């Protein structure tokens, strides 16, 4: 079991525009043409920040057209938010706040032998990193630049550096970089 931050980012390191838009991502290709189908098959629990969740709420119709359902996760999902948010009918969603450590322990029980996915945002992934709970960072780097926006991973991570495990190309729009977080950082 691994705790993984799997995300798409622009070439200049942003996962969303300043107003949380992901529209830059869609012209780069279909999610089915990436490693996502194999990745999600190994996921047993999901952690999500409130900005990502609110994007899902605002774009439920578009998500339904793409995936067949407004809420595409069959796994239990923990939403980190200090606000009260509406829920998706029938979804296995847990709203939480505060320290990621006790929530991670809950997620590990729910995931069993499968992986935990930190879906976003970057600061939430950083909180798991800060707590020594992040094992891997997988980034689908898109062939666009945004100039500014929401950073992929708003942490200074220099010593020890991440260990590059693999590089793969998907179509003409994405390069996937897979990094292992050094044990001393966990």
N, C-alpha and C positions, 0 to 999 in steps of 0.2 A: 504494500500500500504506500502511495506517495501523496503528498499534498502539492498540487501543481497550480501554477498561475499560467493559464493558457489564454492568450489575447492576440488581437490584431493591432498593429500600430503602423502609423505612417513612417516613411523613411526618416523623418526628423523626430521621431519618438513620441507621437501623440496618439492616444486611443480614441479620442473624440475631440470635436471642436469645442470652443469656449462655451457654447450653448448646449453641450452634450449631444450634438448631432453625430450620427454614424453614416450619414449619406455618402461620404467620401469612399466608404468601403464597398458599397454595392456594385459599382461599375468594374471592379477589379476581378470579378468572377464569382462563381457559385460556391457556396460553402461545401457542396458535395464534391468539389474538385480539390479539396484540401485534405488535411489529415483529420479534420473534425469528426467524420463518421466513426473512424477507428478509435479516436480519442474518447468520445462521449460514451462509447460502448464499455469502456473501462472505468467510468465514473459512477460512484455509489452515493455521493453527497456533494452538494453545491453550496458555496458561500457567495453572496452577492451584496454589493453596496447599494444604497438607496438610489443613487443617480442612475445606475444601470437598471434597477427594478422599475423606476419611474419611466425610463425610456421604454421598457417592455409594456408598461401600462398604456403609454401614449401611442404606441405602434402595434397594439394587439391585432388590429385588422390586417396589417401588412405581414406580421409574423404568422398569422393564421393562413394567409395566402401562400406563404413560402413553405410552411411546415405542416399545414393541415389542422393546426390548433393554436389558439392564442397563447397558451402556456405550453411550451415545447418540452418541458422537463418532466420525466417520470420519477426522477430521484427526489428525495427530500431536499428542500432548499432553505437555507438560513439567510434571511435578509437583515443586514446590519443597518439600523436606522434609529434615529432619536425621535422621529415623527411617526404619527399614526398614518398608515397607508391602507388603501383598499386592497383586497385580495382577489385572486382569480378563483372562480368557482371550481371546487374539486381538486385544487392544487394542494400538495403537501408542503406548505410554507410555514416557517417559524420566524417570527419577528423577534430580533434580539438587539441588544446594545451593550456597549462596554468592552471589556477585555476579551480578546479572541480565544484565549487559552481554554476556558471552560466550554466554550462553544465548540472548539476543535475536538475536545474529548467526546462530546455528544455526537459530532459528525463522524468520528472514527467508529463509534458503536454502530451507527446507522449504515455506514458504508461497508462494514464487514471487510472482506479482502480487497475491495475495489478502491479506487483512488478518490481523493477529495479535490474538487476543482474550485479554485478561487477565480470566479468569472470576471470580476471587476468591482470596483475600479482599482487603479494603481495604488491608491493610498491604502485600501483594504489589503491588497497583496503585501504592501509594505508593513502593515501591522502584523501579519502572519510571519513575515521575515524577522521583524524586530523581536518577536516572541520565540524565535528559533524553530518555527514550525514549517517553514517552506522548504521543500525538497528540490523543486524543479521550476524553471521558467521556460515556457515555450511561447515564442513570439512569431506570428505570421507578419512579416514586414512587407507592407504594401508599397507599390511603386509610385507613391504620391507624397507630396509634402504639404503640411497644413500651416506652417509658419508659427502658429501658437495653438494652444488648446489644453486638453487634459493629459498630463504626462503619463507615459507607460508605467513608470516606477519611480515615484518621487522620493528616492532615497539615494544617499551617497554610498556607493558600494564599490570599494577600492581594494581593501585588504581584508581577507583574501578575496581575489577576484573569482567570478563565476567560472566554471569549467565548461567549455564548449563541447557538447557531446555529439551533435550532428547538425548538418546543414542540408536542406532539401529545397528544390524549386517546385512550385506549383503553378502551372500555366505561365503566362508572361507577366503576371501581376504580383506574385508572392514568393518570398524566400522564407522558409521556416528555420528559425534558429532555436536549438534546444540546448539549454544550459542546466547543469547541475549546481545546486547551491552547496558550497563546501561544508563539510561536517562541522568545522570549527565555527561556522556562522549559524549552525542549527543548535 
